[in-house]
Amino acid sequence: MDIKTNSLYAQMQSMSMEAMGNKLPIGEANGMGTPPVSKAGSDFGSLLKDAVNNVNELQQDAGAKRTAFELGDRSVTLADTMISASKAGIAFDATVQVRNKFVEAYKEIMSMPV
């Protein structure tokens, strides 16, 4: 795996671990009936932005390698081009799946009775 792909995977794993690790029942966190606001929640926007930027960089790199290969650049091989395109495709698919889960969670929350 590439460093950028590892970074996206590591970010997704850390978000998953944070979500699973915060299992305190309501009222037990600070004695006031609601759990304290986690610092990770305020960083979520920046984590998501970094992940999307990472996917964008992978896609731009794949596009540049495709263009260089099509123009006959001898330093870019077909294998490099296909690998970078596959990495970009996998990262994009992972991002779409995360987005779908967020939309599903949002719809579920909005359908809850108050």
N, C-alpha and C positions, 0 to 999 in steps of 0.2 A: 504494500500500500504506500501511496505517496504521503508526504508530510501533511499536505492539505486535506487529504481524505482521512488520515488518522485524526486530524484536528476536528473535523466534522463529526466523526464517530465518537471521539472522546467527549465532545460537547454534548452529543445526544445521550451518551451514557451518564454523564454527570447530571444532566437534567433529570434523567430517569431515576438515578439514585437519590437526588434531592426530593423528588416527588414521593418516592417510596419511604424515605427516611423520616418524613414529617407526618407521623401517625399519632400525634397526641390527641386524645379526645377533647372536645370543646369544653372549656372550663378548667381543665387541668394544667393548661400551659402557664397562665399567670394569675389564676384565681379570680379573674374578673369576668369569666363567662365566654371570653373569646381568646383564641390563640394569638400570641404576639406576631406582628408582621415580620416576616423573614427578610433578611437583607438580600437574599438571592432573588426574591420577587422583584425588587427594584432593578436588579441587573438583568432580568429576563429580556427586556427590550433590546439591550445591547448584545446579549448572547444571540438572540434571533437575528439581529442585524448583521452580526459577524458571520453567522452561518450562511445567510443569504449572500453576503459579499463573497464568501469562500466559494459557494456554488457558482457565482458569476465569474470569478477568476478561473475556475476550472473550465467553464464553458468557453471563455475567451481564449484560454490556452489551447483548448482543443480546436477551436476555429482557426487560430493562427497556425497551428501545425497542419491542419487540413489544407489551408491556403498555400503554405510553403511546400507541402508535398505535391499539390496540384501544379504548382509553378515549376516543379522540377528541382527543388533544393535538395542537394545530395546529402546534407547533414541531417535531414529528417527522413526516417525510415517509415515504411508502411506500418510496421509493428508499433512504433512510437505513436503514430497517428491514431491507430485503432485503440491502443491502451488509453490514451488521453481522452478519446471520445467515449470509451466505456466508463472511465472514472467520472466524467462529467454527467453521463446518463444516469449512473447509479446515485450520484449526489443529488441530482435533480429529482429522481424518483423518491429518494428518502425525504427530501424537502416537501414534496407534494403529499406524501403520506403523513408527515407531521402536520401539515396544514389541514388535511382532511380530519385528523384526530381533533385538532383544535376547534374546527367548525362543528364537528359532532358533539364535542363537550359543551360548546356554547349553546347549541340548540337544546341540549339536554337541560342545561341550567336555566335557559329561558322558559322551558316548558314546566319547570317545577312550580308548584303552588307556593304562594308566599304566606 
